[in-house]
């Protein structure tokens, strides 16, 4: 019994050990030091599961404790422009898609699980800390914020600027994080008071407004929208992959198109105009209406207009749902990924829709 327990404990230190996953082994405490010092370890020999582990229920993704190693890996992938979506410190489809894309781009063995080769390659791309300290400012606290966000789209037209609803939502999105992870990293820091010092992901902070000098290098001349993998890939003038993002692509009521299109224009901080001919489920308006710009606008902070009428690549007010839920037919990215793609994309860039 003692040896079996020890082997299980060692396996928990390895990344995605099958035995650790089955038993729901808890990750180490979520601290700044644990994240910075997290390192990949080869899975140990797995102990045979006992009756208790066989009968134990596998925890749901949302119930799993954030793992310092996964936080580190997600930050490194984000900085390498192989986005894991909202950084949450948990295993999931978006993280695995990012690992698979990164491994392929680096010429490493194909797979969607973390390996020593992938981890070492990520670490070699930069020695900067993966988390950093941020001090909450007076501007962060005073907002202004939207006190109540109506769930119905037609009611949102009366809100005015579609700002954040609170400081927690704003700061989590600014640093590409899931809101629960921001709170877990900073359990004793009130988010509604200036001066509090937060531990946040060390990534380029999300900004709003026009990107000066866009399109920036490396310029994107071709985009692939992969319906099967739920990923969007950006390619440069030399044909090389420059970025890879998770996406929500189309829906049953309005599937994403087939074939190819071109980028007609890029709009930062766009208005959103609803046309009754879209016939979105739950929208009963019989006339057109427009919703103000802002991060909680239905298309987020960016609209990349395509040559196919009413279709575009855009941001979202719900970054934590990207890649996990359907869109209204377009291609939805997190706001930070949408801004990143838009800031590099040339007008006329080719957009290819893939379903094989």
C-alpha positions, 0 to 999 in steps of 0.5 A: 500500500505504501509503495503504491501510494508513493508511485501515485504521488510521483506520477502526479508530478508528471504531466497528464499521467493516466493514473493521476488523471483517473484518480483526480490527483490534486495539483501542487499549491498555486503560488508564484514560486510553484508556477515559475519552478514548475518543470516537466517530469517523465511519468513514473510506472503507474500503480495498479488502481485499487477498488476505491480509485476504480469507483472514484468519479473523474472530476469535471474540467471546471472542478479540477484544481489549476495546475502550476505546470499547466499555467506555465505551459499556457503562458509560454504557448500564448507568448509563442502565439500558439494560443491556449485560449483563456489561461486556466491552468487546466487540461482541455481541448484548447490547450491540447490543440495549441500543443499539437500546433506548436509541436508540428510547427517545431518539427517535433513528434505529432501529438496533443500531450505535453512531452519533454521535447515540447516543454524544453522547446517552449522554455528555450524560447524565452527566460522571462518570468511567466507570471508577474506582479500588477498593481491595481490602479484608481482607473481600474477601479473606477471603470466605468462599468456596465452595472447589468448586462442584458442577456438579450441582444436587442436590449443591449442596444440600449446599454451604451458603450459595452464596457466590462461589468466589473474589475475582475472581468476586466483584469482577467481579460487584460492578462488573457486569464480565466476569471477563476484563475485570477481569483485563485492566484490572488485569494486575499487581494480585493479587486475593487480597491486600488493598490492591491498587488496581483499575480497575473500572467506575463503576457502582452496586455490586451488593449483597446482602440486602433492598432497604429501601423497595422498591419504589423510584421509578420504580415498575414496573407493567408488564414486557415479556418479549420472546422475539424480542429476548431483552430484558426491558423495565420500564415505570412508572406513566406508561407510560414505559420505565424500564429494559431488560435482556438475558435468557435466556428459556425453553428447549426442554425448558421454553419460556417461557409465552405471554400475560400474568401478574402479579407475586405477590411479590419475594424477595431472597436466596431459597432455591431448591427443586427439584421432581422434576416439573420434570424438568430435564435432568441432574437425577436426584433423585427427591425435593425438595431445597433450595439455600441463598441466595447469588449462586451459587444457581440463581436468583441473588440475586432471585426475582420470583414470577409468577402462573404456577406455577413461573415467575419472573424471577430472577438467575443464577450465570452472568451472562456467559451471560445472553442467550447460553444458555437458561434452565430455562424462567424469565426469567434476568437478571444478578444486578445487573439482577434486583436493579434490576428487583426493587427497583422492581417493585410487587406485582401488576405485569403481565408480558406475554410477547411473541414477535412 
